[in-house]
Amino acid sequence: MAATLPRKINIAPVGSLIEQVKVLGSGRPLIAFGMNFCAWGGTFVAFAYLPSILANVTSFSSNGVTWMLALYGVSVIVGNFLGGRVSDKAGVRALALMLGAQATVLLIFTFTAPSTLGSILTLGVLGALMFCNVPSLALYVVQLAQRHQPENVDIASTINVSAANAGIALGAFIGGLVANSP
């Protein structure tokens, strides 16, 4: 990765603390943070318990669970690569389609989880979609910050990652409640 990065990167001056806090009150960036929060949170309701789902619902052996997680990992790499390509060309429209497709595939997984073939297909697509939106969301947040608060691009990007992490935590918590429910 170091070989592909520019040798010198110009960094914009940082806004004051008050200006940085204003990022949280900006309409479009706040919506983008919410999109990231929901995308990761929704996926982690299932992903945090994926080994358990695969073992107990789909009835994969421990070796099968390992292979399914490897499949998911490969699809994540493919999705991240494709997402970077798509985000450069199609922007927000593609992001909306990816997030809609991700929600749809999560819903479909509810019905395909008991099926070996259904789980393989659904999780392969889900891994790609989950990470396909990462570059698009990151680019969208940076573009919004450059347009609306150019002195706070770094903090907007940081908040975006924090929104994803908060979504992951809440999603895993909700998944735990679902897993422990009767």
DOKOL-593617 format. One line per field, with one value per residue: residue number from 0; residue in three letters; chain; x, z, y of N, C-alpha, C in turn. Coordinates in steps of 0.1 Angstrom, whole numbers. Example, Ala and Ser with C-alpha at 12.3 -4.5 7.8 and 13.67 -1.06 7.14 Angstrom:
// residues 2
i	0; 1 $
aa	ala; ser $
ch	A; A $
n.c1	132; 128 $
n.c3	78; 71 $
n.c2	-57; -22 $
ca.c1	123; 137 $
ca.c3	78; 71 $
ca.c2	-45; -11 $
c.c1	132; 129 $
c.c3	78; 79 $
c.c2	-33; 0 $
// end
This chain:
// residues 182
i	0; 1; 2; 3; 4; 5; 6; 7; 8; 9; 10; 11; 12; 13; 14; 15; 16; 17; 18; 19; 20; 21; 22; 23; 24; 25; 26; 27; 28; 29; 30; 31; 32; 33; 34; 35; 36; 37; 38; 39; 40; 41; 42; 43; 44; 45; 46; 47; 48; 49; 50; 51; 52; 53; 54; 55; 56; 57; 58; 59; 60; 61; 62; 63; 64; 65; 66; 67; 68; 69; 70; 71; 72; 73; 74; 75; 76; 77; 78; 79; 80; 81; 82; 83; 84; 85; 86; 87; 88; 89; 90; 91; 92; 93; 94; 95; 96; 97; 98; 99; 100; 101; 102; 103; 104; 105; 106; 107; 108; 109; 110; 111; 112; 113; 114; 115; 116; 117; 118; 119; 120; 121; 122; 123; 124; 125; 126; 127; 128; 129; 130; 131; 132; 133; 134; 135; 136; 137; 138; 139; 140; 141; 142; 143; 144; 145; 146; 147; 148; 149; 150; 151; 152; 153; 154; 155; 156; 157; 158; 159; 160; 161; 162; 163; 164; 165; 166; 167; 168; 169; 170; 171; 172; 173; 174; 175; 176; 177; 178; 179; 180; 181 $
aa	met; ala; ala; thr; leu; pro; arg; lys; ile; asn; ile; ala; pro; val; gly; ser; leu; ile; glu; gln; val; lys; val; leu; gly; ser; gly; arg; pro; leu; ile; ala; phe; gly; met; asn; phe; cys; ala; trp; gly; gly; thr; phe; val; ala; phe; ala; tyr; leu; pro; ser; ile; leu; ala; asn; val; thr; ser; phe; ser; ser; asn; gly; val; thr; trp; met; leu; ala; leu; tyr; gly; val; ser; val; ile; val; gly; asn; phe; leu; gly; gly; arg; val; ser; asp; lys; ala; gly; val; arg; ala; leu; ala; leu; met; leu; gly; ala; gln; ala; thr; val; leu; leu; ile; phe; thr; phe; thr; ala; pro; ser; thr; leu; gly; ser; ile; leu; thr; leu; gly; val; leu; gly; ala; leu; met; phe; cys; asn; val; pro; ser; leu; ala; leu; tyr; val; val; gln; leu; ala; gln; arg; his; gln; pro; glu; asn; val; asp; ile; ala; ser; thr; ile; asn; val; ser; ala; ala; asn; ala; gly; ile; ala; leu; gly; ala; phe; ile; gly; gly; leu; val; ala; asn; ser; pro $
ch	A; A; A; A; A; A; A; A; A; A; A; A; A; A; A; A; A; A; A; A; A; A; A; A; A; A; A; A; A; A; A; A; A; A; A; A; A; A; A; A; A; A; A; A; A; A; A; A; A; A; A; A; A; A; A; A; A; A; A; A; A; A; A; A; A; A; A; A; A; A; A; A; A; A; A; A; A; A; A; A; A; A; A; A; A; A; A; A; A; A; A; A; A; A; A; A; A; A; A; A; A; A; A; A; A; A; A; A; A; A; A; A; A; A; A; A; A; A; A; A; A; A; A; A; A; A; A; A; A; A; A; A; A; A; A; A; A; A; A; A; A; A; A; A; A; A; A; A; A; A; A; A; A; A; A; A; A; A; A; A; A; A; A; A; A; A; A; A; A; A; A; A; A; A; A; A; A; A; A; A; A; A $
n.c1	8; 19; 36; 18; 7; 8; 38; 39; 13; -10; -24; -53; -58; -69; -102; -116; -124; -151; -160; -155; -174; -197; -200; -215; -240; -246; -267; -267; -242; -247; -268; -254; -237; -256; -265; -242; -241; -265; -261; -239; -247; -271; -261; -244; -261; -266; -240; -223; -230; -227; -210; -224; -250; -245; -236; -257; -282; -279; -266; -239; -207; -180; -157; -170; -181; -158; -149; -171; -168; -144; -151; -169; -150; -134; -153; -158; -134; -135; -159; -150; -131; -146; -165; -149; -143; -168; -178; -162; -172; -201; -212; -235; -259; -252; -245; -269; -282; -266; -268; -296; -297; -281; -297; -318; -306; -299; -325; -333; -315; -327; -345; -329; -310; -314; -307; -281; -270; -284; -274; -247; -248; -261; -245; -222; -229; -237; -214; -199; -215; -216; -191; -188; -200; -184; -161; -177; -194; -174; -162; -184; -189; -166; -167; -190; -182; -161; -175; -194; -181; -152; -130; -132; -129; -113; -123; -150; -146; -136; -157; -175; -164; -166; -193; -199; -186; -202; -226; -219; -215; -241; -256; -244; -252; -280; -282; -274; -295; -315; -305; -306; -332; -364 $
n.c3	0; 7; -14; -33; -24; -25; -22; -8; 11; 11; 39; 51; 70; 104; 117; 144; 177; 182; 155; 146; 161; 150; 128; 136; 135; 109; 82; 58; 61; 86; 80; 63; 82; 97; 79; 76; 103; 104; 83; 91; 117; 112; 97; 116; 135; 126; 118; 140; 153; 135; 133; 152; 141; 117; 126; 143; 131; 103; 103; 98; 100; 123; 108; 84; 91; 94; 67; 56; 68; 57; 30; 33; 40; 16; -1; 10; 4; -24; -26; -14; -32; -56; -47; -44; -70; -81; -66; -74; -99; -99; -76; -52; -61; -67; -41; -27; -40; -33; -5; -3; -15; 3; 26; 16; 11; 37; 48; 31; 40; 64; 56; 41; 58; 71; 50; 33; 7; 2; 23; 16; -8; -1; 19; 6; -12; 7; 21; 1; -5; 20; 23; 0; 2; 19; 8; -8; 11; 27; 8; 1; 25; 28; 5; 10; 33; 23; 7; 24; 49; 47; 64; 82; 72; 81; 107; 101; 86; 106; 124; 108; 107; 134; 137; 123; 140; 163; 153; 149; 175; 187; 169; 174; 201; 199; 183; 202; 221; 205; 200; 226; 231; 238 $
n.c2	-12; 12; 18; 27; 51; 87; 105; 129; 144; 168; 184; 198; 228; 224; 230; 250; 238; 243; 246; 220; 205; 214; 198; 177; 187; 192; 187; 169; 155; 143; 126; 109; 98; 84; 66; 50; 40; 25; 7; -9; -16; -31; -53; -64; -75; -100; -109; -109; -132; -152; -176; -192; -192; -205; -230; -239; -233; -237; -260; -266; -283; -278; -275; -268; -243; -228; -228; -214; -189; -182; -180; -158; -139; -137; -127; -103; -90; -88; -73; -49; -40; -38; -19; 4; 9; 14; 35; 57; 62; 62; 72; 86; 75; 48; 41; 42; 21; 0; -1; -6; -31; -45; -45; -60; -85; -92; -96; -117; -136; -144; -163; -181; -191; -217; -234; -251; -245; -221; -205; -204; -190; -166; -155; -151; -131; -112; -105; -93; -71; -58; -48; -34; -10; 5; 21; 38; 51; 64; 81; 97; 110; 125; 141; 155; 169; 184; 201; 214; 219; 226; 228; 208; 182; 160; 155; 149; 125; 109; 108; 95; 69; 63; 63; 39; 21; 24; 15; -12; -20; -17; -33; -58; -61; -61; -84; -102; -101; -111; -137; -147; -148; -164 $
ca.c1	0; 28; 41; 8; 4; 17; 49; 35; -1; -14; -34; -60; -58; -80; -110; -116; -133; -165; -163; -156; -186; -207; -201; -226; -253; -248; -278; -263; -232; -254; -276; -244; -233; -267; -265; -231; -245; -275; -255; -230; -256; -280; -253; -238; -271; -264; -226; -217; -234; -226; -206; -235; -261; -241; -235; -270; -294; -276; -261; -225; -198; -170; -149; -179; -182; -145; -150; -180; -162; -134; -159; -173; -138; -130; -164; -155; -123; -141; -168; -143; -125; -157; -171; -140; -145; -182; -179; -155; -180; -216; -215; -246; -269; -247; -245; -283; -285; -258; -274; -309; -294; -276; -308; -326; -299; -301; -338; -333; -308; -336; -351; -319; -301; -315; -303; -267; -268; -289; -264; -234; -250; -265; -234; -212; -234; -238; -200; -195; -223; -213; -178; -189; -204; -174; -155; -187; -197; -162; -160; -195; -187; -155; -172; -200; -174; -154; -185; -201; -173; -139; -120; -135; -130; -108; -132; -161; -142; -134; -171; -181; -159; -172; -207; -199; -183; -213; -236; -214; -217; -255; -260; -240; -260; -293; -281; -273; -308; -322; -299; -310; -347; -369 $
ca.c3	0; 8; -27; -42; -19; -28; -12; 1; 11; 17; 49; 53; 84; 112; 123; 159; 183; 179; 141; 145; 167; 140; 118; 141; 133; 95; 77; 49; 67; 97; 73; 59; 94; 101; 69; 80; 115; 101; 75; 100; 128; 106; 94; 128; 142; 122; 116; 153; 157; 123; 135; 159; 131; 107; 133; 149; 122; 90; 107; 93; 110; 127; 96; 74; 96; 90; 52; 53; 72; 47; 18; 36; 39; 2; -7; 16; -3; -37; -24; -11; -45; -65; -42; -47; -85; -83; -59; -82; -111; -98; -64; -43; -67; -64; -27; -23; -45; -25; 8; -4; -18; 15; 35; 10; 13; 51; 49; 25; 49; 74; 50; 36; 69; 73; 38; 31; -5; 4; 32; 9; -18; 5; 27; -4; -17; 18; 24; -9; -3; 32; 22; -12; 5; 27; 0; -12; 22; 31; -2; 2; 37; 25; -5; 17; 42; 14; 1; 34; 60; 42; 74; 90; 65; 89; 118; 94; 83; 119; 129; 100; 112; 148; 135; 119; 152; 172; 147; 151; 189; 189; 162; 182; 213; 195; 180; 215; 226; 197; 203; 239; 233; 238 $
ca.c2	0; 24; 21; 34; 64; 98; 108; 141; 146; 181; 183; 211; 232; 219; 240; 251; 228; 246; 242; 205; 200; 217; 187; 168; 194; 194; 178; 158; 146; 136; 115; 99; 90; 75; 55; 41; 34; 15; -4; -18; -22; -41; -65; -71; -82; -114; -113; -112; -145; -160; -190; -199; -194; -216; -243; -243; -232; -243; -273; -268; -288; -267; -273; -261; -229; -222; -225; -203; -176; -179; -175; -145; -130; -135; -119; -89; -84; -85; -62; -37; -36; -33; -7; 15; 12; 19; 48; 67; 65; 63; 80; 84; 66; 35; 39; 39; 8; -10; -2; -13; -45; -51; -47; -70; -97; -95; -101; -130; -146; -149; -175; -190; -196; -231; -241; -251; -238; -208; -198; -201; -179; -154; -149; -147; -118; -103; -101; -83; -59; -51; -40; -26; 4; 12; 32; 48; 60; 72; 91; 105; 119; 134; 150; 164; 178; 194; 211; 222; 223; 221; 228; 197; 170; 150; 151; 142; 112; 102; 106; 84; 56; 61; 59; 25; 13; 25; 6; -25; -23; -18; -45; -70; -61; -65; -98; -110; -101; -121; -150; -152; -148; -178 $
c.c1	9; 33; 31; 4; 13; 27; 46; 20; -3; -25; -40; -58; -70; -88; -110; -125; -147; -169; -164; -169; -198; -210; -213; -240; -255; -257; -273; -252; -238; -262; -266; -239; -243; -268; -254; -235; -255; -270; -247; -239; -264; -273; -248; -248; -269; -249; -220; -219; -234; -221; -217; -246; -257; -240; -249; -282; -291; -271; -247; -217; -188; -161; -157; -180; -170; -145; -159; -175; -151; -140; -163; -161; -134; -141; -162; -144; -128; -150; -161; -137; -135; -163; -162; -142; -158; -183; -173; -164; -194; -220; -227; -256; -265; -248; -259; -287; -278; -264; -288; -307; -289; -288; -317; -320; -300; -314; -339; -326; -316; -342; -341; -310; -302; -309; -288; -264; -272; -279; -252; -237; -253; -253; -223; -216; -233; -224; -196; -202; -219; -200; -178; -192; -194; -167; -165; -191; -186; -161; -172; -194; -177; -160; -182; -192; -167; -163; -191; -192; -158; -128; -121; -136; -124; -117; -145; -158; -141; -148; -178; -176; -164; -186; -208; -196; -195; -224; -232; -218; -232; -260; -256; -249; -274; -293; -280; -287; -317; -318; -304; -325; -352; -375 $
c.c3	0; -6; -36; -36; -23; -18; -2; 0; 18; 27; 51; 67; 92; 118; 138; 164; 181; 165; 139; 151; 158; 130; 123; 138; 118; 89; 69; 55; 79; 91; 69; 71; 98; 91; 73; 93; 113; 93; 83; 111; 123; 103; 106; 137; 139; 122; 130; 158; 145; 125; 142; 149; 122; 114; 137; 140; 109; 92; 100; 104; 113; 115; 85; 78; 92; 75; 49; 57; 62; 34; 21; 35; 25; -4; -2; 7; -17; -36; -22; -24; -54; -60; -44; -62; -87; -78; -67; -94; -108; -86; -56; -48; -64; -50; -22; -28; -37; -12; 8; -7; -5; 24; 29; 13; 28; 54; 43; 33; 60; 69; 45; 46; 71; 61; 36; 18; -4; 13; 24; -1; -11; 12; 17; -9; -5; 21; 14; -7; 9; 30; 9; -9; 13; 19; -4; -1; 27; 21; -1; 14; 34; 15; 2; 26; 34; 9; 12; 46; 57; 53; 84; 83; 74; 100; 112; 91; 96; 125; 121; 105; 126; 147; 131; 132; 162; 166; 150; 166; 192; 181; 169; 194; 210; 191; 192; 221; 218; 199; 216; 241; 232; 224 $
c.c2	12; 28; 28; 47; 75; 100; 119; 143; 159; 179; 197; 215; 228; 231; 240; 240; 230; 243; 227; 199; 203; 206; 178; 174; 196; 183; 166; 149; 137; 124; 105; 91; 80; 63; 45; 33; 23; 4; -14; -24; -33; -54; -72; -77; -97; -118; -116; -126; -155; -174; -198; -202; -206; -229; -248; -243; -239; -257; -276; -274; -276; -264; -265; -246; -222; -218; -214; -189; -172; -174; -161; -135; -127; -126; -104; -82; -80; -73; -49; -31; -31; -20; 5; 19; 19; 33; 60; 71; 69; 71; 76; 75; 51; 31; 35; 25; -3; -12; -9; -28; -52; -54; -59; -84; -101; -101; -115; -140; -151; -162; -185; -196; -211; -240; -240; -242; -223; -199; -194; -190; -166; -147; -145; -133; -108; -97; -90; -70; -51; -42; -32; -12; 12; 23; 42; 57; 69; 84; 101; 115; 129; 145; 160; 174; 188; 205; 220; 227; 219; 221; 216; 184; 158; 145; 144; 128; 103; 99; 95; 70; 53; 57; 44; 17; 13; 15; -9; -29; -26; -31; -58; -72; -66; -80; -107; -112; -111; -135; -156; -152; -162; -182 $
// end
